[in-house]
């Protein structure tokens, strides 16, 4: 079932509401479309939400991204998968949304019949869900992955020790609390002790490559994600925030794996890093940079590997 209605019309894009079916339950999304494309678009973008998010995103990030891409002639669908936002169904994890992603790709292709390729854009565990889905759908020819989620107890603890506490010691607010007697030494020591204990846990052994495209992977999340990433044959744009522990955990986990290093260093992967940005790119300049990188990459104008100021 599909229903659609225009929500907003701008000079360079228009928003249309869509409802579509996923295993008997109704999903809700917004398509941002070029107002007057020069030609029938053949490549579109499906935005996959991450974490406890819905289709607008933190700071309206997904809304603004979709409209920016539509302004550049790229049709975009952002939607709520089952259990999120306005969509029906029970809440599910990022490892159980393949049917939702397929329904989203179907809906985008139906709504824009000229499409021949779909790029999936995902933040956090939305990025991880996109990787796990993409090899099974030949319509998906590219992935834009922002700060992918590979969380483990020991990985998060190591990232916190390595990337958080060094900056914390240089934080003026910390020393102000200490100087004024407002610093809780007992709570801080307890927190640090727990993190150190978790960080010292043995790193789980990496799983061997799984034979067969349909075989289910096992082991730590970075290995399960790698199983699908190695089977995806399209292009990948990886965008990493410099001020985000989720991004740092992903970077540390992939740098520790020869297979991940080989994959991310290959010719199909383009990488960008935005050093001052936080997890959700909460400032306008950061969101605009992400949108610019995405539009350039989707239009096959390969971005140079640069570090933005």
Buried (B, 14 or more C-beta within 10 A) or exposed (E): EEEBEEEEEEEEBBBBBBBBBBEEBBBBBBBBBBEEBEEEBEBBBBBBBBBEBBBBBBBEBBBBBBBBBBBBBBBBBBBBBBBBBBBBBEEBEBEBBEBBBBBBBBBBBEBBEEBEBBBBBBBBBBBBBBBBBBBBBEBBBBBBBBBBBBBBEBBBBBBBBBBEEEEEEEEEEBEEBEEEEEEEEEEBEEEEEEBEEBBEEEEBEBBEEBEEEEEEBEBBBBBBBBBBBBEBEBBBBBBBBBBBBBBBBBBBBBEBBEBBEEBBEEEEBBBBBBEEBBBBBEEEEBBBBBBBBBBBBBEEEEBEEEEBE
